[in-house]
Amino acid sequence: MVALPEGTHPWGVAVVDSVHTVYLAARKQDAFAVYDIATGSVTTKAVPGAGRMIDLSAPNGPLLLPAEDKATLFRLAVPSLKVESSESTSTQPHQAVEVGETTFVTEEYGHAVRALRNGKTVAHFTQPVQPGGITAVGNRVAAVDVAANLLFVYDATTLRLVAALPAGKGPSHVVPIGDSRVAVCDVRGNAVLTYDLAGTPRLLGRASVPGRAFWIGSDQDGTVYTALANTNKIAELKVSSAGRPTLVKTVPTVRNPVSFDRDPVTGDLYVGGYADSQLQVIPASAFR
């Protein structure tokens, strides 16, 4: 375990393999905890706002930081964390994803998904009550509604709503799992759901997991990982060729694993422990 600065309480985690660095968003602070993979050292760097979820727009950056306290989406250069650009959003932006030249942002308490292009709003989808996690596969964008328990699917080309599908008892985040498919973690339903977004979007399968599935990730081999925040585990699931998930095993974690990211080269998972401000490195071998 790696001790982070006291009071970090990390949420979003992003691994940038090219600079051997892990970035962890400090809860309710305009700062990141920065872990050097090579040396094991931890530093704190100021950033322009406090966010929960952070994502890489490309493997080498920039980092997308939806700053909840500033109602602004920042793009941060890696490794400097200097601001490359910023765009205004509505209340409490939660997560962002880029599709070509268009960026989609969930505005959790703005009750909408905003599409931005060249710094300007090109679409504002007001269907979600409380949008949370968001991702994209191809030209389809998927956003979960944590209040209405729905998965909204948008077309990034036409900027139109395609579908609104039931998403369990309390979805929180969503991740691509290859081709036109995504996986959703259902917190209150203790489950992982899979969907095909191509054509007419549809549910493919569901698997129960032993805990509240708060965060979700995947690799290129059809494997899904989900953080069970209340039972302190990472669950590994395999997705069949038909898109149905099956629980394979669980691995113990630090307390309250709210988020994690996977090193795309080594396969290691970097897990943020919210309760005790810790970082755990789970080697890829733990899942073999």
C-alpha angles and dihedrals in degrees: 000000000000119000113226123203110292112272095019094125092182123220117164117043126193127180118205105190095186091066095030091237138134119205120202122188111229111227113254092349132109089233147087128216105226120206120196106214094200098050102023091231123144126209135171122234128189118239128185098256148006116263138166104208123042125183138182114241087204133004092267096038162208100211117228110223116184099198106210094192094050101039086229137120111222128193110210125199118234127264097001096052089216116153112261095177142337136207130192120244136175127266118329107347108209111185139354138203132187124223109183107303094343125089121201119203129187112223101202098192095022084067094224149084113239125205115206130191125177090348094306131105109247097172137012115195112199099179097101119082095201113359117200127163122024137186141157139227117187108320094334122098121201123199126177123222106215093193102042093035094231138131111223117204121200133184110236092202101049094027091226136131110258103179147343112213131186109260107190128265099313120355119192111171142010134206136187116254100185138290107016096331135111137184125220127201114222109207100187093035095051090226150108119230127196128207140184110221097188120109106339103006115236144175114259105182151329135222128188118230129196098251147010106314102214104158133027139197138169145196134218094264097070094264122138126199124195130186114230100207098190101042096040098236142119111225119209119209131182120216117215125224086261090056099252117140124223126189110241106173146322130236124204118248143183116286117291101002099201098168144000142176133211125231102235092210104043099025091228117147121227109205125193115217106209099188099056102021095248139145119215124196112208111191118226088242090070088073097049 
